[in-house]
Amino acid sequence: MPLPVFLRKPTTAFLHDALMVPVAWFCAYLLRFNLEGIPEPFLAQALNTLPIVWGAQLAASWYFGLYRGVWRFASLPDLQRILKAVLVGTALSAALVFLLTRLQMVPRSVFPLYAVLLVALLGGPRLAYRWAKDRSLYMARGMRALVVGAGHAGEALVRDLMSDRGNRYVPVAFLDDDNAKQGREIHGVPVLGPCERLTEVIADREIDLILIALPSANSHQMRRVVEMCEQAGVPFRIVPRIQDVLAGRVGLTELREVSIEDLLGRAPVVLDRSRIQTVVKGRVVLVSGGGGSIGAELCRQLAQLQVGELVILERNEFNLFEIERELRRAYPNVKLAACLGDVCDPVRVEFIMQRYRPEVVFHAAAYKHVPLLEKQVRQAVYNNILGTRTLADAAHRHGVGSFLLISTDKVVNPTNIMGACKRVAEIFCQNFNAHSDTRFLTVRFGNVLDSAGSVVPLFRQQIAAGGPVTVTHPEVMRYFMTIPEACQLILQAGAMGRGGEIYVLDMGRPVKIKYLAEQMIRLSGKEPGRDIEIVYSGLRPGEKLFEELFHEQEQLEGTEHDKILLARYREVDWPPFLAIMDGLAEAAGRHDEAQLLELIRAVVPELHREPDILPDNVVTLKTKT
């Protein structure tokens, strides 16, 4: 039951403190005389000096702001103010009493005793009141919550939940693997042990909900905790990612469901933003394919880096409309040009280059759907090879400073047309660098979570429809990273390169698609095989069981960034290679797919269009030191 309004006003706190001063003063005399009563002369002097002590202490308390705070939220800063006020008030009282009485019939030990007692009498009720209010909230009705993680995030979460008038969740206990925290209490909530005790604690404490407060956990740690939560059969929620909290996009108590990105994502990327800004700040930057998953995220991040003008080249009208509207709303001060067009259209590309004079180009436009392109060789060549050449030639003619090609892990020992065409585009850009003043760079990485046409949104649709979820093969594996992480590393690599390099993003360990499907089904609240079936449909044309990020002859090296590696490119004889490129354009003009395949194999002899077998050991990409 809440206190009446008049009891919650500063006047009430002032009256309380005014009453505590004489209590502390006379108790100090009693302690001085061993609780045997105060002799008459000393009692009379204590009464005579009380107004002096009273006035000095209340003045000091008012000066140090003891009546600006709210008892409900009394904390360490309030205790510090009480200590300062008591020390100053005691010193002032002692000085005034000495001047007026020369301390006759006033024992000197009374003053330190008075100060200690007064600190307890002023601070104790404040802290007791806050404890009682927090305790009432703690005992209130609500979902009994177990908090996994007793670090800063867990402490702040429990503090905020205890202050929540809605009483949605009542924190009952912590679990944490840190031995130093086990056995302790945080805001009165005990840390009962390591995470392995989760099932036991849930049963003992009648837990209704698990709150995961591990915003800085890596994917391995998160998978371990989530698997334990799933086995316990209790609903669970997670605090936001630490980068979202620090950016002010969400509050710590805005709990959400665990997503597949939490299980597959990695630690936040540490960027050298000043170095990236030296490349793009104040400059005209063109992004081809700027309406796609990678291109759109690049545009968002470039808008934050104070580019002079952002030119978006996109052939999908709706995608272009969406990204332009988003950027104009989120970054109204960024100069923006939304250009409808195709990189395969040399006239349109030339017009845009002349009109905007870009200084940096990020080439993200490409076809990427592997099975679809297997039967459409001409379109794959036309877009992924000839479109790249059209844009690169224009960049060379117009003196663009940097041209960055966004590539894929499917170029390594390709078994499909998409990967082979992107490999030809890589070779073209790497070798063109030696014949141009433009810096041509390539960034290669694997799958990105939730990109358009990827497996994650497909699985979501299949789960929403009640299944089945289709996986091509129980052993198929892929590398994954989040779209923002991929784009951050693309920008970092673009700032590092001198020209001609292939930068390979460290994708961590590959993940079985079967595991991905199972986890997405469980995160939806269903059980794989019982509520939703997983059906294995067989590898599709052009697909491999596993992907590789670099060729064994590319001499992989480390760079100054621990998540970016360098693959040395293989040089080709330039004039014959250009003749092959011209031959590709001529064969595409005739729609001669047999000739196109023959020319592609001349450049990429390792192309074989049969699915590979999974090796005994999948090598994890490591950074050389």
N, C-alpha and C positions, 0 to 999 in steps of 0.2 A: 504494500500500500504506500503510495507516495506521500512525502511530507507536505504539510500545508505550505502555501507559497511564502508566508512571512518567515517560516523557518529556513527557507532556502536563500534569504537575502543576505547581503554583506553585513547588515546591522546585527543579525543573529550571531555571526562569527565574531564580530567585535565585542558583543556582550559576553560571549563565551570566554574570550581571551581576557576580558576585564575581570571576570570572576576567577580565572585561573591564577592571576598575578598574586592576590592575597593568599590564596591556598598554597602556592609554592613558597611564598615569603614566610608564612608561619610554620609550614612543614620543615623548612630549612632550619628554623630555630629549634623545633622539636628534635630533629636529628642531631643538632649541635649539642643538645643537652640529653642525649641518649634516650629520648622518648619518655623522660621522667617528669615532664612539665617544664614550663618556662618560668624562671624566677621573676618576681614582680618587677624589679627595675628594668630588666631586659625586655619584658613584655610591654611595659609602658613605652620604652624607646622604639620597640618594633611598631607599635601603633602610631607613634609620632612620625616615624619615617615612612610609613606605608604610602601616604599620598605622593611623596617624592618618587618612590619606586614605581608606583602605579603610573604616574604621569610620564616618567622617562620610558617605561616599557611600552606603553600604548603608543607613544609618539614614534618610537623606533619601529614598532610593528606596522604602523600606518606608512611610514617612510619606505619600508622594504616591501610593501605591496601585499601584505598577508590577506587583504580583503578584496583583492582583485580576482583571486582564483575561485574555483568551484570545488567544494569538498568532494563531490561525486568523482572528480578526476584528480584528487590529490596524488602527488607523485614525488619523485626525487627532487625536482626543482623546487617544489613547495617546502620540502624538508630543509633544503639549503637556505631558503629565505627565512625560515624559522630560526635556524642556527645563527644567521647573521643578525637578525632582529634581537634575539636573546643576548648574544655577546655584546652588541652595542648598547642595548638597554641596561644590561648588568653593569657594564663599565661606566655608563653615564650615571646610573643610580649610585654606584660606589663613590664616584667623584663628588656628586652633590651631597651625599650623606657625610662624607669626610669634611667637606667645606663647612657644613652646618653643625656637626656634632663632634668633630675630631675623633669619630668612631667610639665615643664613650658609650658604654653599654651596648655596643654593636660588635659582636664577635666577627673577626675577619673571615672565618671559615663559612659564615652564613652566605656570602656572595657566591662562591662556586657551587655550594649545595643548592642555592636558589636557582642558579642557571641550569643545572642538570635537571632539577625537578620541573622547571618551567618548559624546557624543551620536550620532556615527556608529556606534560599536561597539554601543551599546544599541539604537538604532532600526533600523539597517540589517538585522540578522538577523531582527527581528520582521517588518518589511515584506517582506523577501525570502521568509520562510516563507509569509506570506499570499499573495504573488504566485505562489509555486510551487503552493500548494494551489488557487488560483483557476485557474491555468494548466492544472493536471491536470484540473479539472472542464471547463474550456473545450475541452480536447482529447479529453474523454471521448466515448463514443459517444452519439448522440442525434440528433434531427432538427435539421438545420442551418437556423437561423432568420435571416431578414432582418427587422430592426426598422425600421418606417417611423415616424419621429418621434424626434428626439434631444433632446427637452426633458426636463422633470422626470419625466414619466411613463415615457419611454423609458429614462432613466438608472436609475430605480428598478426597472423591469422587468428590465433586464439584470443589475443587482446581485443581485436576488432569484433570477433564473434561475441565475446562477453559484454561488449558495449552495445550490441545490437538489440534495440528495443523489440524487434520483431521476434527474437528468440527462435529463429529458424533452426539453428544447430546448437547443441550443448556439448562442448568439448569435454570428453571424459578421460582420455589418456593420450599419451604420445608413444610412438615407437621410433627408435633411432639407432643406427648401427654404431654410433660414436660411444665408446665405453665411458668417456668422461661425462656424458649427459645422462647415462642410465642411472636410475635410482634418485635422481633429482626431481624437483618440482618447478614448473614454469607457470606463473600466475595461478598457483594452486593445483595445476594439472600434472599428475605424475608421469614421468618417463619410465615405462614399464619394462623396457628391454629392446633387443634388436628386432628387425623387421620379421625375422623367422618366427616370432611369437604371435604373428598376426592372427592366425586361426584360433589360438588359445585365448588371446585377449578378447576377441570378438565374442566368444562363448561366455567368458567370465564376466564381462562388463555389459553384456546385452547390447552390443553395438548395432545401430541402425544404418550407419553410413560411414564410409572411409573417405577421408580428405587427404589427398596426396599433396604435401607441401614441399616439393623438391624442384623448384623452378630451374635450377642449374644442373640437374641430373642429365647425364648423357643417355643415349638410346639404350645401351646395355643395362644400365641401372634402372631405367624406367620400365623396360620389358620385364625385368625380374620382379619389380614391385607389382606391376599390373597382373602378371601371371599369378602371384600369390593372392591378389584381390579377387581374381576370377575363380580361383579354387575355393576361396572362402564363401563365395556365393552371396556377398553383400554388395549393394550398390556403391560405386565409388565416383568421386569427382576429383578434379585437379585444379591447383591454383594456376593463374596465367603464367606464360613464359616470362622470364626475368627481363628480357629485352622489351617486351610489351609493357611491363610495369614501369621500367625506367623511362621509356618513351612517353609515358603518360596516356597510352591508348586505353588501358584498363586499370581497374583497381585490384588490389591483392585479394579482396574478398569476392570478386566476381568469378565464382567457381564455374567450371564448365566440364563437359564430358571429355574423357580422354580421346584424342584423335589418333589416327594412324601416323600422323606427322610426329607426334610425341614419341612413338615407338621406333620410328626409323630416322628421325632427324638427329642432328648432332649438336655439339656445343656451338654457341654463337660464333660467327666468323669475326676475327679481329682484323679490321681493315686499316691500311695506311691512307686515311682519307685525304690528308694533305697532298700526298703523292698523286692520288687519283684526280684531285682537283686541278693539279698543274696541267693535266691532259685535257680536261673538259671545261673547267671554269671559264665563263665568259666567251666560250667558243660555240660555233654552230655545229651541232651534232645531228647526224641523220641515223635513224634506226629503220632498217628495212624489216618488213614483217612485224611492225610495231603494234599490231592488234592481236598477235598470237600470245601464247602463255609466256614465253621467255621475252619476246619483244616488248610486251606491255609492262612487265616487271622492270625491264631495263629502263623504259621511259619513266616509270615512277621514281626509280633511284636516281636517274640523271636529273630529274626535276629538282631533287633535293640537293644536288651538287652545284647549283647556280650556273647552269649552262647559259650561254648567251642567247641561243635559240635552239629549240628542239624541233626537228623536222621528222615527222612520222610518215613513212611510205608503207601503205597497206592496200591490198587489192580487195579485201573483204569490206564492203561498205558498212555493214553493221558493226563489225569489230572496230573499225576506224572511228565510227560515231561514238561508240561506247568509251574507248580510251581517251578520245578528245574531251568528251563531257566530263569524265572523271578527273582528268588532269586540270582542266580549267576550273573546276570546283575546288580541288584540293590545293592547287598551286596557281592562284590567279595572277601572280606577278611574273610567271615564267612565259616568255615569248614562245608561242607555239604555232606550228604550221602542220595541218593535217592534209596529207596529199594522197588522193586516191590514185593508185597506179600499180604496175607490175614490174618487177625487176627484169622480166624478159622482154619488156617493151623499150627498145633503145631510144626511141624518140621521147617518150615520157621521162626516162631516166636522164637523158641529156638536158631536157627542159628544167627539171628539178635541180640538177647540178648547176646550171647557169643561173637560175633564179636565186637559189639560197646559198651557194658557195660553201658547202659544208667543209669543215676542217677535220672532223672525225666521223667515221662510218662504222656502225655496228650492223653486220649483215646476219640477221636472224631469219630472213625469209627462206623457207624450204618446205618441200614435201617430206613427210617423215613416217607415213603409215606403211610399214614394211610389206604386209601381205597384199595390200592394194596395188602397190607399185610393181610387184612382181609381174603383173600382167599388163603393165602400162609403162614399158621401158622408155618409150619416146617422151612421155610427159615427165618422167623422172629426170632424164637427161636434159630436157628443155628447161626445166625449172632449177634443178639443183646444180647443174654444171654450167649451162649456157647463161642462165640468169646470173650466176655468180660472176662469170666472165664479163657480162654486159656491165654490171655495176662496178666491178674492179677496173675495167678499162676506162670507164667514165671518171672514177676516182683518180686514176693515174693522169688522165688528160687535164683534169681541173685542179691538180696540185693538192689533193687531200693529204693531210698529214699522216693519218693512221686509218687503216682499214682492218677491222677485226672480223674474221670469219668464225661463226659459231658452228662447231662440228659435233660429232657423236661418236660414242664408243663402237658403233656398228661399222666404222670404217676399217677396223683392225681385223685382218683375215676375213673379209666380208663373205657372207653366204647369201647376200641379197642385193638386189639392184639399188635400193636406197643407200646402203652402206658403200657400195662401189662408186656410186655417183658422187657422194660426199667425199670419198677418198680422192677422186679425180679433182674435185674442187679444192681440196687441201693442197694437193701437189701443185696445182696451178698457182694458188696464192703464195705458197712457200717459195716457189722458183721465180715468180713474177717480181718478188721483192728485190732480187739482184738486178732487175732491169727497169727499176722505177725509183723515183725519189719518195714515193709513198711507202710508209712502213706497213707491210702486210704481215698480220699475225693470225694464228689459229688457236682457238680454245676448244678442247675436246672434253666431253663429259658424258655420263650415262643418263639414265632415266631421271626425270624430275617428277616429284609427287604432285598429283592433281593437275598436270598439264592437259591441255585439250587432246582428247583421243587416247590418253594413257589408261592404264589398267585400273587405277583407283576410282575415277568416276564411273567406269563401267561396272566395277564390283558394287559400288553404291547403288546404282540403278537395279542391278540384279537382286541385291539384298532387299531393297525397297519393294520389289515385285514379288518377294517371297521365294526367290531362287528359281532354278539352281544357279550357283556361281560356277562359271566355266573357267577352268585352268587348263592350259595346253598340255602340261606334262608335270607329274609330281616332283621331278627333279630340276625343273627349269629355274634358273637363278638370274637375278638382275641387280645392278648397282642402282642406288637411289639417293637423291638429295632433294631438298626443298627448292622451290623456284627462287625465293629470295636469296638463299645461300648460293645457288648457281650463278645468279646475276651479280652478286657482290664479288664473287671470285672472277667473273668475266671482267668486271671493271678493274679489279686489282691487276689481273694479268695484262690488260690493255695498257696499264701504266708502267709495267715492268719491261715490256719487250722492246728490242731494238729493231726488229724486223726479221721475218723468215722463220721465227720459232713456232713450234707447236707446244702449247701449254696444256697439260693434262691435269684435270682437277682430281684431287685425292677423294675418291668416293667411299672410303672405308671398306667394310666387308660387304660382299654381295648377299642378297636376301632371297630366300626361296619364295617364289610367288605363291606356293601352297601355304606358307606361313602367313604371308600377307592376307590371303583370302580368309584363313581361319581367324586371324586377329580382327579383321574388319567385321566378320560375322559376330564374334564375341562382343566387340565394342557396341554393336547394335542391340545387345541384350539377348541374343539368340545363341544356340549351340550348334556348331558345325556337325553335319551328319545326322542330327536329330531334328532340328527346326529347319535348317537350310542345307541342302545337299551341295557337295562340291563334285562337279562332273569334269573328267579329264577328256578333252576333245582332241588331243594330238597336236603336235607342232604344225603350225601353218606354213605355207610356202615362204621360204627365205628366213625362217626363224632358227635360232640356235638355242641350245640348252643353257649356254653361258655366254657372257660377253667379255671382251678383253678391252683394256684401256690403252695399250700401247703394243707396238710390234717389237719382237725380240731384237730387231736390227736398229731400233731407234735410239739406243743409248740413253736410257732414261736417267735424268739427273735431278738433284734437288735445286730449289731456288731459295731466296731469302724469305719466302712465305711458306709456312709448313704445310699448307693444303694445296699448293700449286707446284707441279713438277714440270720438267722440261724434257721433251722428246726431240732429239736431233733429227732433222728431216733428211730425206734421201734426195740428192740432187738428180735432175734429169737433163738430158741434152735438149736445150731450149728450142731450137728451130724444128727438129722432128716432133717435139711435143706440141708446138703450135700447129703444126700440120695436122696432127691428130685432132686437136680442138676444132680446126676448120672442117675436118672430115666429119666430126660429130654434128656440127651445125648443118652441113650439107645433107647428111643422112637423116637428121631430124626433119629437115625441110621436105624430104621425100617420104617420111614416115617409114623408113627402112630399119626395122628393129633388129633384124639379123646383123646388118652392118654396124649398128650401134653397139650391139653386144661384142662384136669382134674388136671394135676400136677400144671399148672399155677394158677388155681383157689385155689389150696391148699395153695399157697403162697400169692396170691392176691385175697382174698375172696370178695373184693369190686368190682371186675370186673363184669360189666354188659354191654352187647353189644347192648343196645337200646339207642337211642339218648335221652338226658336229656331234661327237660323243663327249660326255662330261669327263674331264680328267679326274684322276684319283685325288689330286689335291688342287683346290682352287687357290691360287696365290693371291694374298691380300697386298694391295698396293702400299708400299712403304716409302717414306721420304728418306733419301740418303742424307747422311750427316757428314 
